[in-house]
Amino acid sequence: MKSTEVYAVLKQELAPMLTPAGFKRGRSFLSWSRATGSRYTVVWCQVSREGWDSFAGSQFVVEFQRSAEPVVGAHPSRRQRIVELLSEVDLNQARNAQNRIIAELRRPPANHPNLQVSPEVSAWYLKKFEPVTEPCRNDDDFWFRYASPDHVKIWGRFLAERLRGWVQQFESEEPASRF
């Protein structure tokens, strides 16, 4: 899937929650922003720069930002990945969804280029097809995996159901940023 296709699916799932909450679409990535006091809350989705793989698919991340400008990556800003806002229940549900998606991936054939480079590259690539066995934590660098539009819809619905609460939590806290 091209990143534009991923963003189109996510926009369809997230806009119905964000637009009525006062968010306006931004110009970069798939982003929205709204003014809250003298600052802006920016929410955006970013597809991995690793690109698309016909077997492993790809992944995206969701971030929040508080800044003086409604622009992704504005400086200075406070940024936070969405995983830092997930409850223990949300973290378990995210891991379960991630594992269902990973289980649907088609494993690559033995002659796949990533399996021909070196044992280290092969191990790195094949790890993408293994389930997540450790519990997810708020300090993990969690990326939402997908290999089809249906997978992106699963994540879009997961996010949309919880996004209002996460935005409120983010706007009310001032935690230190990891990113």
N, C-alpha and C positions, 0 to 999 in steps of 0.2 A: 504494500500500500504506500502510495505517496503521502508525504506529510500533509499536503492539502486535503487529501481524502480523510485522513485522521482528524484534522481540525474541523472539517465539515460535519463529521459525525458528532464530535464533542460539542461543537457549537449548537447543534440541534438538541442535544441533551441538556446542556448547561444554561443556554440563553433564557429558557422559560423561568429559571429560578433567579438568575442574576439581573435581568432587565427590570422586572418589577421591584427589585431591591435597590434600584437607583444606579446600577452599573451601566456604563456605556462602553461599547466595543473600542478597543485600542487598535493601533496600526501594526504592531509587531507580534509575531507568534500568534497564538489565539489568546488574546488578552482582553480584560475588562478593567475599568477603574471607576471609582466613585469618590467624591469629595466627602471627607468626614472632618469637620472643623477646618483647620488650616492645612491639612495634609490629605493625601490620597491613599486609598487602599487599592492596590493593583493585584489582580488574580490572573495568572496565566498558565497555559499548558505549553510544554516544549517537547517536541519529538527528539529522540536521541540522534546525535550527529553520526552515530555508527551506521545509520541508514537501514534500509530494508533488506532482509535476507529471506529468500523464498521458503526456507525451512524454519529458521528460528524466529522469524517475524521481526518485530522491533519493540520499542518501549517509549513511554513518555513520562514526564514528571509534571507535577503541579506545584506552583510556588505562590506565595503571598509576599507583598511588599508594602511598606508604609514609607511614603516619601513626599517631598514638596511638589513633585511633578507627577502627572498621570502617565508616566512612561516606564516601560519595562527596563529594569537595570539602572534607573536614575540613581545618582549619587548626591549626597549621602542618602542612605535608605536602611531600613530594617527589613531583612528578608528572612523568610522561613519556608522550608519545604512542608508540604501538607502532612507528611507522615508524622511530623512533630506534634500535630494537633489531634491525631487519632486516639480514641479511647482503646482500652485493651480489647473490647469487643470488636471495634472497627479493625484493629490490627489483625485479629484472628480471622475476621471475615475477608480482609484483603489477602491474607496468606492463602486462605482456602480458594478464593477466586483465582489468584495467581496460579495455584497448583492445578485447578481445573483447566485453565488455559494452557499451561505447560503440557498437561497430559494430552491435549488435542494436537500438539505440534507434530509434524511429520519429521521423523529422524532423517538425517542426510545419508546419502549412499556413501559407501566406503571410499569412492573416488572424489568426494567433495573437496574442493581446493583447500578449505580450512583444515582438512584432515591429512593433508599432504605436506604441510610446511615443517612442522616439528612436533615432538610429543607434547611440548608445553602449549602450543597453539591448539592442537587437537583437544587436549584436556580442557582448555579455556572454552573452546567452542562447544564441546559435548556437555559441559556443565549447564549450558542454556536449556538443555532438555531434561534436566533432573529437577524433581520437586524440591520446594523449599522445606527443609526439615526443621530448622530452628525457628522458634517463635519470632515474629516480627517485633521490633522495638521502635520507640519513637526516635532513636538516634541512628537508625538504619538509613541508608541512602536508597529508599524504596522507589523503584520505577514500575509503572504499570505496563505489563507485557501484553502484547496483542499479536495476532497473526491473521485476523480477519475483521471486517466491519462489525460482526457480531460481538467480538471481544471488546472492541472499542465502545460499543453500546453498553455492554456489561459495566465497564468502568465508568462511562458517562452517567449511568443511572446510580451507581454506587456513590459517585461524587455529588450528583445533584441532590440526592436524598439527605446528605449531610452538610452540604456546603454552607447553608445559612448559619448553622451553629458554629462552624469552623471560622467563618468570617467574623461573627460576633466575638468569638474567643480571641482571634488574632487581633482585632481592633481594641480589645479591652486589656490585653497583656503587652508587656514590653520585654519579652525574653531576649537573651543574647542570640545573635544569629550565628549559625554554623557555616553559612555559604556566602 
